[in-house]
Amino acid sequence: MSDENIQKNFSSNQPVTPIKEMGLEEIIQLANKIGLEYVEKRKEAERLELLRTSIRAKIMNRIELTGEKIPEARLKRLAEADMEYIELLEKIVNSRAETEKLRIRYESYKSLFDARRTMISYKKIELKTL
C-alpha cells in the first residue's frame, strides 16, 4: 500500500490528504499530534518500567507469606516466574514497541517537513532567477 494513498485512520493519526499534497502547516500539525502521542506512550512505558521492581517485591512478599523459609535468590526467581510479573514484562515490551513506532513516525514527518521546506526554497530561488 502506497503512503500517498493512506486515508485517515483515527486510531493511528494517518493523514486525510495524500502525503504528496500535504502543505507545511499540515505536516507540522500531524508531527505535533504524533509527537504528543509519543510523549504519552513514552511516559506510560517509563511508568511500567519503574513499577517493575515494586511488582516483583510485592510478589516476593506474597510468596514469603506461605510460611516456609525461602532463600532470597530462589524467592527472586519464583517472583520472576510468576504470571503477574510476566504479564507486566509483556506490557513493558508492547509499550516500548508502540513508543518506538511513534518515534519513527514523528521523525519521518520531521524529515518530510525539512524536505518540503527545502524544495519550496529551491523553487523560490528558481523563480527569482527566471
N, CA, C and O atoms as a Tinker XYZ file with bonds, in Angstrom:
   520  protein
     1  N      0.842000   -1.175000    0.000000    73     2
     2  CA     0.000000    0.000000    0.000000    64     1     3
     3  C      0.888000    1.239000    0.000000    63     2     4     5
     4  O      1.801000    1.345000    0.819000    81     3
     5  N      0.634000    2.159000   -0.895000    73     3     6
     6  CA     1.440000    3.361000   -1.024000    64     5     7
     7  C      1.112000    4.355000    0.081000    63     6     8     9
     8  O     -0.049000    4.536000    0.446000    81     7
     9  N      2.163000    5.006000    0.614000    73     7    10
    10  CA     1.961000    6.027000    1.644000    64     9    11
    11  C      1.117000    7.184000    1.136000    63    10    12    13
    12  O      0.440000    7.852000    1.917000    81    11
    13  N      1.154000    7.424000   -0.166000    73    11    14
    14  CA     0.448000    8.570000   -0.727000    64    13    15
    15  C     -1.064000    8.379000   -0.730000    63    14    16    17
    16  O     -1.805000    9.357000   -0.830000    81    15
    17  N     -1.523000    7.173000   -0.625000    73    15    18
    18  CA    -2.954000    6.904000   -0.707000    64    17    19
    19  C     -3.575000    6.511000    0.626000    63    18    20    21
    20  O     -4.709000    6.032000    0.662000    81    19
    21  N     -2.861000    6.704000    1.701000    73    19    22
    22  CA    -3.389000    6.335000    3.007000    64    21    23
    23  C     -4.452000    7.345000    3.421000    63    22    24    25
    24  O     -4.219000    8.553000    3.382000    81    23
    25  N     -5.608000    6.852000    3.812000    73    23    26
    26  CA    -6.680000    7.714000    4.293000    64    25    27
    27  C     -6.638000    7.753000    5.814000    63    26    28    29
    28  O     -6.025000    6.897000    6.452000    81    27
    29  N     -7.296000    8.755000    6.387000    73    27    30
    30  CA    -7.254000    8.957000    7.829000    64    29    31
    31  C     -7.799000    7.748000    8.582000    63    30    32    33
    32  O     -8.892000    7.254000    8.305000    81    31
    33  N     -7.015000    7.299000    9.527000    73    31    34
    34  CA    -7.417000    6.247000   10.443000    64    33    35
    35  C     -7.303000    6.879000   11.820000    63    34    36    37
    36  O     -6.194000    7.161000   12.274000    81    35
    37  N     -8.417000    7.108000   12.492000    73    35    38
    38  CA    -8.416000    7.891000   13.715000    64    37    39
    39  C     -7.530000    7.316000   14.803000    63    38    40    41
    40  O     -6.999000    8.077000   15.612000    81    39
    41  N     -7.350000    6.017000   14.856000    73    39    42
    42  CA    -6.524000    5.439000   15.908000    64    41    43
    43  C     -5.035000    5.579000   15.619000    63    42    44    45
    44  O     -4.223000    5.488000   16.539000    81    43
    45  N     -4.661000    5.799000   14.362000    73    43    46
    46  CA    -3.235000    5.880000   14.054000    64    45    47
    47  C     -2.815000    7.228000   13.480000    63    46    48    49
    48  O     -1.675000    7.372000   13.038000    81    47
    49  N     -3.701000    8.215000   13.476000    73    47    50
    50  CA    -3.382000    9.574000   13.035000    64    49    51
    51  C     -2.799000    9.645000   11.634000    63    50    52    53
    52  O     -1.881000   10.425000   11.385000    81    51
    53  N     -3.315000    8.850000   10.728000    73    51    54
    54  CA    -2.867000    8.917000    9.342000    64    53    55
    55  C     -3.447000   10.177000    8.703000    63    54    56    57
    56  O     -4.529000   10.613000    9.097000    81    55
    57  N     -2.764000   10.770000    7.736000    73    55    58
    58  CA    -3.259000   11.987000    7.100000    64    57    59
    59  C     -4.501000   11.735000    6.255000    63    58    60    61
    60  O     -4.681000   10.650000    5.702000    81    59
    61  N     -5.368000   12.766000    6.161000    73    59    62
    62  CA    -6.571000   12.687000    5.338000    64    61    63
    63  C     -6.193000   12.832000    3.876000    63    62    64    65
    64  O     -6.650000   12.061000    3.033000    81    63
    65  N     -5.361000   13.815000    3.572000    73    63    66
    66  CA    -4.948000   14.057000    2.197000    64    65    67
    67  C     -3.719000   13.213000    1.876000    63    66    68    69
    68  O     -2.956000   12.848000    2.770000    81    67
    69  N     -3.534000   12.908000    0.593000    73    67    70
    70  CA    -2.319000   12.173000    0.224000    64    69    71
    71  C     -1.080000   12.953000    0.663000    63    70    72    73
    72  O     -1.069000   14.183000    0.631000    81    71
    73  N     -0.062000   12.246000    1.063000    73    71    74
    74  CA     1.145000   12.873000    1.594000    64    73    75
    75  C      1.769000   13.834000    0.592000    63    74    76    77
    76  O      2.298000   14.873000    0.987000    81    75
    77  N      1.719000   13.508000   -0.697000    73    75    78
    78  CA     2.312000   14.388000   -1.710000    64    77    79
    79  C      1.651000   15.761000   -1.746000    63    78    80    81
    80  O      2.282000   16.749000   -2.124000    81    79
    81  N      0.383000   15.822000   -1.355000    73    79    82
    82  CA    -0.360000   17.080000   -1.417000    64    81    83
    83  C     -0.349000   17.856000   -0.108000    63    82    84    85
    84  O     -0.890000   18.960000   -0.051000    81    83
    85  N      0.244000   17.317000    0.927000    73    83    86
    86  CA     0.241000   17.992000    2.228000    64    85    87
    87  C      1.133000   19.223000    2.200000    63    86    88    89
    88  O      2.236000   19.199000    1.654000    81    87
    89  N      0.635000   20.298000    2.798000    73    87    90
    90  CA     1.422000   21.512000    2.929000    64    89    91
    91  C      2.252000   21.465000    4.202000    63    90    92    93
    92  O      2.128000   20.542000    5.007000    81    91
    93  N      3.100000   22.473000    4.371000    73    91    94
    94  CA     3.969000   22.512000    5.545000    64    93    95
    95  C      3.169000   22.580000    6.841000    63    94    96    97
    96  O      3.519000   21.925000    7.823000    81    95
    97  N      2.094000   23.371000    6.847000    73    95    98
    98  CA     1.287000   23.502000    8.063000    64    97    99
    99  C      0.643000   22.173000    8.449000    63    98   100   101
   100  O      0.591000   21.824000    9.628000    81    99
   101  N      0.155000   21.435000    7.458000    73    99   102
   102  CA    -0.459000   20.130000    7.739000    64   101   103
   103  C      0.574000   19.145000    8.289000    63   102   104   105
   104  O      0.286000   18.366000    9.198000    81   103
   105  N      1.765000   19.194000    7.730000    73   103   106
   106  CA     2.831000   18.306000    8.203000    64   105   107
   107  C      3.197000   18.656000    9.641000    63   106   108   109
   108  O      3.391000   17.767000   10.469000    81   107
   109  N      3.293000   19.959000    9.940000    73   107   110
   110  CA     3.618000   20.396000   11.299000    64   109   111
   111  C      2.544000   19.934000   12.276000    63   110   112   113
   112  O      2.856000   19.418000   13.349000    81   111
   113  N      1.274000   20.120000   11.906000    73   111   114
   114  CA     0.177000   19.712000   12.789000    64   113   115
   115  C      0.207000   18.210000   13.042000    63   114   116   117
   116  O      0.034000   17.763000   14.175000    81   115
   117  N      0.423000   17.445000   11.998000    73   115   118
   118  CA     0.467000   15.991000   12.139000    64   117   119
   119  C      1.674000   15.558000   12.979000    63   118   120   121
   120  O      1.553000   14.687000   13.841000    81   119
   121  N      2.827000   16.164000   12.727000    73   119   122
   122  CA     4.027000   15.835000   13.506000    64   121   123
   123  C      3.816000   16.189000   14.975000    63   122   124   125
   124  O      4.230000   15.444000   15.864000    81   123
   125  N      3.175000   17.322000   15.227000    73   123   126
   126  CA     2.906000   17.733000   16.601000    64   125   127
   127  C      1.970000   16.740000   17.291000    63   126   128   129
   128  O      2.207000   16.348000   18.434000    81   127
   129  N      0.922000   16.342000   16.605000    73   127   130
   130  CA    -0.044000   15.389000   17.163000    64   129   131
   131  C      0.636000   14.057000   17.481000    63   130   132   133
   132  O      0.428000   13.483000   18.551000    81   131
   133  N      1.441000   13.577000   16.550000    73   131   134
   134  CA     2.150000   12.313000   16.760000    64   133   135
   135  C      3.200000   12.473000   17.859000    63   134   136   137
   136  O      3.408000   11.561000   18.659000    81   135
   137  N      3.859000   13.628000   17.896000    73   135   138
   138  CA     4.848000   13.892000   18.937000    64   137   139
   139  C      4.236000   13.862000   20.329000    63   138   140   141
   140  O      4.823000   13.307000   21.258000    81   139
   141  N      3.056000   14.458000   20.474000    73   139   142
   142  CA     2.376000   14.446000   21.772000    64   141   143
   143  C      1.934000   13.036000   22.154000    63   142   144   145
   144  O      2.006000   12.648000   23.321000    81   143
   145  N      1.482000   12.283000   21.174000    73   143   146
   146  CA     1.098000   10.888000   21.425000    64   145   147
   147  C      2.331000   10.078000   21.834000    63   146   148   149
   148  O      2.255000    9.219000   22.712000    81   147
   149  N      3.455000   10.359000   21.195000    73   147   150
   150  CA     4.723000    9.697000   21.521000    64   149   151
   151  C      5.113000    9.966000   22.975000    63   150   152   153
   152  O      5.529000    9.057000   23.692000    81   151
   153  N      4.974000   11.223000   23.401000    73   151   154
   154  CA     5.322000   11.591000   24.775000    64   153   155
   155  C      4.462000   10.814000   25.772000    63   154   156   157
   156  O      4.968000   10.316000   26.778000    81   155
   157  N      3.177000   10.712000   25.496000    73   155   158
   158  CA     2.273000    9.980000   26.393000    64   157   159
   159  C      2.629000    8.494000   26.455000    63   158   160   161
   160  O      2.653000    7.903000   27.535000    81   159
   161  N      2.903000    7.900000   25.306000    73   159   162
   162  CA     3.278000    6.475000   25.277000    64   161   163
   163  C      4.603000    6.250000   25.998000    63   162   164   165
   164  O      4.774000    5.258000   26.706000    81   163
   165  N      5.534000    7.174000   25.814000    73   163   166
   166  CA     6.835000    7.042000   26.470000    64   165   167
   167  C      6.682000    7.156000   27.985000    63   166   168   169
   168  O      7.327000    6.429000   28.741000    81   167
   169  N      5.821000    8.076000   28.417000    73   167   170
   170  CA     5.558000    8.238000   29.850000    64   169   171
   171  C      4.996000    6.940000   30.433000    63   170   172   173
   172  O      5.404000    6.507000   31.511000    81   171
   173  N      4.068000    6.332000   29.721000    73   171   174
   174  CA     3.473000    5.071000   30.180000    64   173   175
   175  C      4.523000    3.962000   30.230000    63   174   176   177
   176  O      4.547000    3.178000   31.179000    81   175
   177  N      5.385000    3.889000   29.226000    73   175   178
   178  CA     6.436000    2.866000   29.203000    64   177   179
   179  C      7.393000    3.051000   30.382000    63   178   180   181
   180  O      7.794000    2.076000   31.018000    81   179
   181  N      7.755000    4.290000   30.670000    73   179   182
   182  CA     8.656000    4.559000   31.791000    64   181   183
   183  C      7.985000    4.244000   33.127000    63   182   184   185
   184  O      8.630000    3.749000   34.051000    81   183
   185  N      6.682000    4.535000   33.224000    73   183   186
   186  CA     5.937000    4.229000   34.452000    64   185   187
   187  C      5.946000    2.719000   34.705000    63   186   188   189
   188  O      6.192000    2.272000   35.825000    81   187
   189  N      5.678000    1.944000   33.661000    73   187   190
   190  CA     5.685000    0.485000   33.802000    64   189   191
   191  C      7.071000   -0.017000   34.201000    63   190   192   193
   192  O      7.201000   -0.921000   35.026000    81   191
   193  N      8.094000    0.575000   33.610000    73   191   194
   194  CA     9.467000    0.184000   33.926000    64   193   195
   195  C      9.782000    0.465000   35.397000    63   194   196   197
   196  O     10.438000   -0.339000   36.058000    81   195
   197  N      9.315000    1.604000   35.904000    73   195   198
   198  CA     9.549000    1.945000   37.308000    64   197   199
   199  C      8.778000    1.021000   38.255000    63   198   200   201
   200  O      9.228000    0.757000   39.370000    81   199
   201  N      7.637000    0.539000   37.816000    73   199   202
   202  CA     6.829000   -0.366000   38.646000    64   201   203
   203  C      7.398000   -1.781000   38.707000    63   202   204   205
   204  O      7.015000   -2.575000   39.567000    81   203
   205  N      8.287000   -2.082000   37.817000    73   203   206
   206  CA     8.822000   -3.439000   37.689000    64   205   207
   207  C      9.357000   -3.992000   39.016000    63   206   208   209
   208  O      8.969000   -5.085000   39.428000    81   207
   209  N     10.235000   -3.251000   39.681000    73   207   210
   210  CA    10.815000   -3.755000   40.935000    64   209   211
   211  C      9.778000   -3.798000   42.053000    63   210   212   213
   212  O      9.820000   -4.684000   42.906000    81   211
   213  N      8.857000   -2.849000   42.052000    73   211   214
   214  CA     7.810000   -2.850000   43.080000    64   213   215
   215  C      6.902000   -4.065000   42.941000    63   214   216   217
   216  O      6.550000   -4.703000   43.933000    81   215
   217  N      6.529000   -4.378000   41.718000    73   215   218
   218  CA     5.671000   -5.542000   41.472000    64   217   219
   219  C      6.406000   -6.824000   41.861000    63   218   220   221
   220  O      5.830000   -7.716000   42.484000    81   219
   221  N      7.672000   -6.903000   41.491000    73   219   222
   222  CA     8.450000   -8.098000   41.854000    64   221   223
   223  C      8.549000   -8.229000   43.376000    63   222   224   225
   224  O      8.422000   -9.332000   43.909000    81   223
   225  N      8.773000   -7.118000   44.076000    73   223   226
   226  CA     8.849000   -7.149000   45.539000    64   225   227
   227  C      7.512000   -7.569000   46.148000    63   226   228   229
   228  O      7.476000   -8.329000   47.116000    81   227
   229  N      6.421000   -7.074000   45.580000    73   227   230
   230  CA     5.088000   -7.441000   46.068000    64   229   231
   231  C      4.858000   -8.949000   45.912000    63   230   232   233
   232  O      4.325000   -9.603000   46.808000    81   231
   233  N      5.264000   -9.478000   44.775000    73   231   234
   234  CA     5.111000  -10.918000   44.525000    64   233   235
   235  C      5.997000  -11.717000   45.485000    63   234   236   237
   236  O      5.581000  -12.748000   46.012000    81   235
   237  N      7.223000  -11.228000   45.704000    73   235   238
   238  CA     8.129000  -11.909000   46.637000    64   237   239
   239  C      7.519000  -11.934000   48.039000    63   238   240   241
   240  O      7.593000  -12.951000   48.729000    81   239
   241  N      6.921000  -10.825000   48.459000    73   239   242
   242  CA     6.275000  -10.774000   49.774000    64   241   243
   243  C      5.116000  -11.767000   49.851000    63   242   244   245
   244  O      4.930000  -12.442000   50.864000    81   243
   245  N      4.349000  -11.846000   48.784000    73   243   246
   246  CA     3.221000  -12.783000   48.750000    64   245   247
   247  C      3.715000  -14.232000   48.862000    63   246   248   249
   248  O      3.116000  -15.047000   49.563000    81   247
   249  N      4.810000  -14.540000   48.165000    73   247   250
   250  CA     5.364000  -15.896000   48.218000    64   249   251
   251  C      5.907000  -16.191000   49.618000    63   250   252   253
   252  O      5.752000  -17.301000   50.126000    81   251
   253  N      6.540000  -15.198000   50.235000    73   251   254
   254  CA     7.105000  -15.376000   51.578000    64   253   255
   255  C      6.028000  -15.670000   52.613000    63   254   256   257
   256  O      6.288000  -16.344000   53.610000    81   255
   257  N      4.838000  -15.171000   52.382000    73   255   258
   258  CA     3.743000  -15.374000   53.334000    64   257   259
   259  C      3.265000  -16.821000   53.391000    63   258   260   261
   260  O      2.463000  -17.177000   54.254000    81   259
   261  N      3.749000  -17.650000   52.483000    73   259   262
   262  CA     3.355000  -19.063000   52.502000    64   261   263
   263  C      3.888000  -19.768000   53.742000    63   262   264   265
   264  O      3.417000  -20.851000   54.088000    81   263
   265  N      4.856000  -19.171000   54.407000    73   263   266
   266  CA     5.319000  -19.708000   55.684000    64   265   267
   267  C      6.680000  -20.361000   55.658000    63   266   268   269
   268  O      7.411000  -20.286000   56.645000    81   267
   269  N      7.045000  -20.996000   54.568000    73   267   270
   270  CA     8.351000  -21.663000   54.547000    64   269   271
   271  C      9.467000  -20.657000   54.279000    63   270   272   273
   272  O      9.267000  -19.653000   53.595000    81   271
   273  N     10.634000  -20.942000   54.826000    73   271   274
   274  CA    11.790000  -20.059000   54.659000    64   273   275
   275  C     12.421000  -20.340000   53.297000    63   274   276   277
   276  O     12.858000  -21.457000   53.022000    81   275
   277  N     12.462000  -19.311000   52.451000    73   275   278
   278  CA    12.996000  -19.459000   51.097000    64   277   279
   279  C     14.186000  -18.511000   50.944000    63   278   280   281
   280  O     14.086000  -17.335000   51.295000    81   279
   281  N     15.311000  -19.011000   50.424000    73   279   282
   282  CA    16.463000  -18.131000   50.192000    64   281   283
   283  C     16.095000  -16.991000   49.221000    63   282   284   285
   284  O     15.254000  -17.155000   48.337000    81   283
   285  N     16.736000  -15.859000   49.408000    73   283   286
   286  CA    16.433000  -14.649000   48.625000    64   285   287
   287  C     16.557000  -14.872000   47.119000    63   286   288   289
   288  O     15.699000  -14.425000   46.358000    81   287
   289  N     17.604000  -15.550000   46.682000    73   287   290
   290  CA    17.804000  -15.784000   45.244000    64   289   291
   291  C     16.677000  -16.633000   44.662000    63   290   292   293
   292  O     16.187000  -16.358000   43.567000    81   291
   293  N     16.272000  -17.662000   45.395000    73   291   294
   294  CA    15.172000  -18.517000   44.918000    64   293   295
   295  C     13.859000  -17.742000   44.925000    63   294   296   297
   296  O     13.039000  -17.885000   44.018000    81   295
   297  N     13.668000  -16.930000   45.942000    73   295   298
   298  CA    12.464000  -16.109000   46.046000    64   297   299
   299  C     12.352000  -15.163000   44.847000    63   298   300   301
   300  O     11.274000  -14.962000   44.290000    81   299
   301  N     13.484000  -14.598000   44.474000    73   299   302
   302  CA    13.504000  -13.695000   43.312000    64   301   303
   303  C     13.161000  -14.459000   42.030000    63   302   304   305
   304  O     12.383000  -13.978000   41.206000    81   303
   305  N     13.743000  -15.652000   41.864000    73   303   306
   306  CA    13.439000  -16.469000   40.682000    64   305   307
   307  C     11.966000  -16.851000   40.631000    63   306   308   309
   308  O     11.351000  -16.815000   39.565000    81   307
   309  N     11.402000  -17.214000   41.766000    73   307   310
   310  CA     9.984000  -17.568000   41.822000    64   309   311
   311  C      9.105000  -16.370000   41.456000    63   310   312   313
   312  O      8.115000  -16.506000   40.737000    81   311
   313  N      9.480000  -15.211000   41.956000    73   311   314
   314  CA     8.713000  -13.995000   41.653000    64   313   315
   315  C      8.788000  -13.668000   40.169000    63   314   316   317
   316  O      7.788000  -13.273000   39.570000    81   315
   317  N      9.956000  -13.826000   39.573000    73   315   318
   318  CA    10.123000  -13.519000   38.154000    64   317   319
   319  C      9.418000  -14.531000   37.255000    63   318   320   321
   320  O      9.178000  -14.253000   36.080000    81   319
   321  N      9.088000  -15.692000   37.794000    73   319   322
   322  CA     8.351000  -16.699000   37.026000    64   321   323
   323  C      6.838000  -16.575000   37.226000    63   322   324   325
   324  O      6.063000  -17.257000   36.555000    81   323
   325  N      6.427000  -15.712000   38.138000    73   323   326
   326  CA     5.002000  -15.518000   38.425000    64   325   327
   327  C      4.292000  -14.884000   37.220000    63   326   328   329
   328  O      4.861000  -14.027000   36.543000    81   327
   329  N      3.057000  -15.306000   36.957000    73   327   330
   330  CA     2.303000  -14.797000   35.796000    64   329   331
   331  C      2.090000  -13.286000   35.855000    63   330   332   333
   332  O      2.130000  -12.616000   34.824000    81   331
   333  N      1.867000  -12.748000   37.047000    73   331   334
   334  CA     1.664000  -11.299000   37.177000    64   333   335
   335  C      2.906000  -10.542000   36.696000    63   334   336   337
   336  O      2.794000   -9.526000   36.010000    81   335
   337  N      4.081000  -11.043000   37.059000    73   335   338
   338  CA     5.330000  -10.404000   36.654000    64   337   339
   339  C      5.558000  -10.565000   35.153000    63   338   340   341
   340  O      5.995000   -9.629000   34.484000    81   339
   341  N      5.263000  -11.739000   34.633000    73   339   342
   342  CA     5.419000  -11.985000   33.194000    64   341   343
   343  C      4.483000  -11.082000   32.392000    63   342   344   345
   344  O      4.871000  -10.545000   31.355000    81   343
   345  N      3.253000  -10.917000   32.872000    73   343   346
   346  CA     2.307000  -10.018000   32.198000    64   345   347
   347  C      2.813000   -8.578000   32.208000    63   346   348   349
   348  O      2.657000   -7.853000   31.226000    81   347
   349  N      3.420000   -8.168000   33.322000    73   347   350
   350  CA     3.995000   -6.822000   33.388000    64   349   351
   351  C      5.114000   -6.671000   32.360000    63   350   352   353
   352  O      5.200000   -5.649000   31.678000    81   351
   353  N      5.970000   -7.686000   32.249000    73   351   354
   354  CA     7.061000   -7.631000   31.272000    64   353   355
   355  C      6.516000   -7.525000   29.847000    63   354   356   357
   356  O      7.061000   -6.792000   29.022000    81   355
   357  N      5.442000   -8.260000   29.563000    73   355   358
   358  CA     4.829000   -8.186000   28.234000    64   357   359
   359  C      4.260000   -6.792000   27.973000    63   358   360   361
   360  O      4.365000   -6.275000   26.861000    81   359
   361  N      3.661000   -6.188000   28.991000    73   359   362
   362  CA     3.151000   -4.818000   28.845000    64   361   363
   363  C      4.294000   -3.849000   28.567000    63   362   364   365
   364  O      4.169000   -2.949000   27.736000    81   363
   365  N      5.408000   -4.040000   29.268000    73   363   366
   366  CA     6.574000   -3.167000   29.068000    64   365   367
   367  C      7.085000   -3.290000   27.636000    63   366   368   369
   368  O      7.355000   -2.283000   26.982000    81   367
   369  N      7.216000   -4.512000   27.154000    73   367   370
   370  CA     7.711000   -4.745000   25.793000    64   369   371
   371  C      6.768000   -4.120000   24.764000    63   370   372   373
   372  O      7.218000   -3.444000   23.839000    81   371
   373  N      5.471000   -4.343000   24.922000    73   371   374
   374  CA     4.494000   -3.774000   23.985000    64   373   375
   375  C      4.493000   -2.256000   24.033000    63   374   376   377
   376  O      4.379000   -1.597000   23.000000    81   375
   377  N      4.619000   -1.706000   25.219000    73   375   378
   378  CA     4.643000   -0.256000   25.367000    64   377   379
   379  C      5.886000    0.341000   24.704000    63   378   380   381
   380  O      5.807000    1.375000   24.042000    81   379
   381  N      7.024000   -0.312000   24.885000    73   379   382
   382  CA     8.258000    0.148000   24.227000    64   381   383
   383  C      8.117000    0.101000   22.704000    63   382   384   385
   384  O      8.547000    1.017000   22.004000    81   383
   385  N      7.511000   -0.977000   22.202000    73   383   386
   386  CA     7.336000   -1.117000   20.749000    64   385   387
   387  C      6.443000   -0.005000   20.207000    63   386   388   389
   388  O      6.756000    0.592000   19.177000    81   387
   389  N      5.346000    0.275000   20.885000    73   387   390
   390  CA     4.450000    1.355000   20.459000    64   389   391
   391  C      5.165000    2.703000   20.506000    63   390   392   393
   392  O      4.992000    3.539000   19.619000    81   391
   393  N      5.962000    2.901000   21.540000    73   391   394
   394  CA     6.723000    4.143000   21.670000    64   393   395
   395  C      7.686000    4.303000   20.498000    63   394   396   397
   396  O      7.796000    5.387000   19.923000    81   395
   397  N      8.375000    3.239000   20.149000    73   395   398
   398  CA     9.326000    3.305000   19.035000    64   397   399
   399  C      8.626000    3.569000   17.706000    63   398   400   401
   400  O      9.131000    4.326000   16.877000    81   399
   401  N      7.469000    2.949000   17.503000    73   399   402
   402  CA     6.713000    3.194000   16.273000    64   401   403
   403  C      6.341000    4.668000   16.161000    63   402   404   405
   404  O      6.472000    5.270000   15.095000    81   403
   405  N      5.878000    5.240000   17.260000    73   403   406
   406  CA     5.503000    6.658000   17.243000    64   405   407
   407  C      6.724000    7.551000   17.036000    63   406   408   409
   408  O      6.651000    8.554000   16.325000    81   407
   409  N      7.850000    7.183000   17.661000    73   407   410
   410  CA     9.072000    7.979000   17.481000    64   409   411
   411  C      9.504000    7.966000   16.021000    63   410   412   413
   412  O      9.897000    8.998000   15.476000    81   411
   413  N      9.432000    6.801000   15.390000    73   411   414
   414  CA     9.820000    6.685000   13.982000    64   413   415
   415  C      8.894000    7.512000   13.101000    63   414   416   417
   416  O      9.355000    8.204000   12.193000    81   415
   417  N      7.586000    7.444000   13.362000    73   415   418
   418  CA     6.631000    8.241000   12.578000    64   417   419
   419  C      6.897000    9.734000   12.768000    63   418   420   421
   420  O      6.868000   10.505000   11.809000    81   419
   421  N      7.156000   10.132000   14.014000    73   419   422
   422  CA     7.437000   11.538000   14.303000    64   421   423
   423  C      8.681000   11.997000   13.546000    63   422   424   425
   424  O      8.671000   13.048000   12.906000    81   423
   425  N      9.741000   11.213000   13.623000    73   423   426
   426  CA    10.987000   11.556000   12.920000    64   425   427
   427  C     10.768000   11.603000   11.407000    63   426   428   429
   428  O     11.348000   12.445000   10.721000    81   427
   429  N      9.938000   10.707000   10.892000    73   427   430
   430  CA     9.652000   10.692000    9.454000    64   429   431
   431  C      8.950000   11.969000    9.018000    63   430   432   433
   432  O      9.289000   12.549000    7.986000    81   431
   433  N      7.972000   12.407000    9.802000    73   431   434
   434  CA     7.276000   13.647000    9.452000    64   433   435
   435  C      8.185000   14.865000    9.596000    63   434   436   437
   436  O      8.061000   15.823000    8.833000    81   435
   437  N      9.097000   14.837000   10.570000    73   435   438
   438  CA    10.071000   15.928000   10.676000    64   437   439
   439  C     10.948000   15.974000    9.427000    63   438   440   441
   440  O     11.220000   17.047000    8.889000    81   439
   441  N     11.386000   14.805000    8.973000    73   439   442
   442  CA    12.215000   14.736000    7.764000    64   441   443
   443  C     11.438000   15.193000    6.538000    63   442   444   445
   444  O     11.975000   15.895000    5.681000    81   443
   445  N     10.172000   14.793000    6.457000    73   443   446
   446  CA     9.325000   15.222000    5.346000    64   445   447
   447  C      9.171000   16.737000    5.349000    63   446   448   449
   448  O      9.241000   17.374000    4.298000    81   447
   449  N      8.964000   17.310000    6.522000    73   447   450
   450  CA     8.843000   18.762000    6.632000    64   449   451
   451  C     10.109000   19.445000    6.123000    63   450   452   453
   452  O     10.037000   20.388000    5.336000    81   451
   453  N     11.262000   18.970000    6.572000    73   451   454
   454  CA    12.530000   19.562000    6.134000    64   453   455
   455  C     12.713000   19.446000    4.624000    63   454   456   457
   456  O     13.165000   20.388000    3.973000    81   455
   457  N     12.361000   18.291000    4.075000    73   455   458
   458  CA    12.496000   18.093000    2.628000    64   457   459
   459  C     11.562000   19.028000    1.862000    63   458   460   461
   460  O     11.968000   19.637000    0.872000    81   459
   461  N     10.321000   19.141000    2.313000    73   459   462
   462  CA     9.362000   20.039000    1.648000    64   461   463
   463  C      9.817000   21.488000    1.720000    63   462   464   465
   464  O      9.729000   22.227000    0.739000    81   463
   465  N     10.299000   21.884000    2.884000    73   463   466
   466  CA    10.763000   23.261000    3.057000    64   465   467
   467  C     11.933000   23.545000    2.119000    63   466   468   469
   468  O     12.008000   24.619000    1.522000    81   467
   469  N     12.831000   22.593000    1.992000    73   467   470
   470  CA    13.968000   22.745000    1.085000    64   469   471
   471  C     13.496000   22.855000   -0.357000    63   470   472   473
   472  O     13.990000   23.697000   -1.107000    81   471
   473  N     12.543000   22.011000   -0.753000    73   471   474
   474  CA    12.007000   22.059000   -2.120000    64   473   475
   475  C     11.347000   23.406000   -2.408000    63   474   476   477
   476  O     11.511000   23.962000   -3.494000    81   475
   477  N     10.608000   23.923000   -1.443000    73   475   478
   478  CA     9.964000   25.231000   -1.622000    64   477   479
   479  C     11.017000   26.317000   -1.782000    63   478   480   481
   480  O     10.866000   27.213000   -2.612000    81   479
   481  N     12.074000   26.240000   -0.996000    73   479   482
   482  CA    13.159000   27.226000   -1.106000    64   481   483
   483  C     13.816000   27.166000   -2.478000    63   482   484   485
   484  O     14.086000   28.202000   -3.085000    81   483
   485  N     14.075000   25.950000   -2.971000    73   483   486
   486  CA    14.671000   25.802000   -4.299000    64   485   487
   487  C     13.761000   26.371000   -5.381000    63   486   488   489
   488  O     14.230000   27.023000   -6.313000    81   487
   489  N     12.468000   26.124000   -5.257000    73   487   490
   490  CA    11.521000   26.642000   -6.249000    64   489   491
   491  C     11.484000   28.161000   -6.235000    63   490   492   493
   492  O     11.388000   28.788000   -7.291000    81   491
   493  N     11.558000   28.761000   -5.050000    73   491   494
   494  CA    11.570000   30.223000   -4.948000    64   493   495
   495  C     12.822000   30.795000   -5.614000    63   494   496   497
   496  O     12.755000   31.791000   -6.334000    81   495
   497  N     13.955000   30.158000   -5.365000    73   495   498
   498  CA    15.212000   30.614000   -5.975000    64   497   499
   499  C     15.137000   30.462000   -7.484000    63   498   500   501
   500  O     15.590000   31.334000   -8.225000    81   499
   501  N     14.564000   29.351000   -7.942000    73   499   502
   502  CA    14.405000   29.106000   -9.371000    64   501   503
   503  C     13.555000   30.191000  -10.019000    63   502   504   505
   504  O     13.885000   30.684000  -11.098000    81   503
   505  N     12.471000   30.559000   -9.366000    73   503   506
   506  CA    11.577000   31.590000   -9.904000    64   505   507
   507  C     12.266000   32.953000   -9.958000    63   506   508   509
   508  O     12.032000   33.731000  -10.882000    81   507
   509  N     13.109000   33.240000   -8.977000    73   507   510
   510  CA    13.818000   34.519000   -8.957000    64   509   511
   511  C     14.839000   34.616000  -10.084000    63   510   512   513
   512  O     15.083000   35.700000  -10.614000    81   511
   513  N     15.433000   33.485000  -10.449000    73   511   514
   514  CA    16.456000   33.508000  -11.495000    64   513   515
   515  C     15.853000   33.578000  -12.896000    63   514   516   517
   516  O     16.561000   33.882000  -13.857000    81   515
   517  N     14.557000   33.301000  -13.023000    73   515   518
   518  CA    13.924000   33.351000  -14.346000    64   517   519
   519  C     13.571000   34.718000  -14.714000    63   518   520
   520  O     13.029000   34.946000  -15.795000    81   519
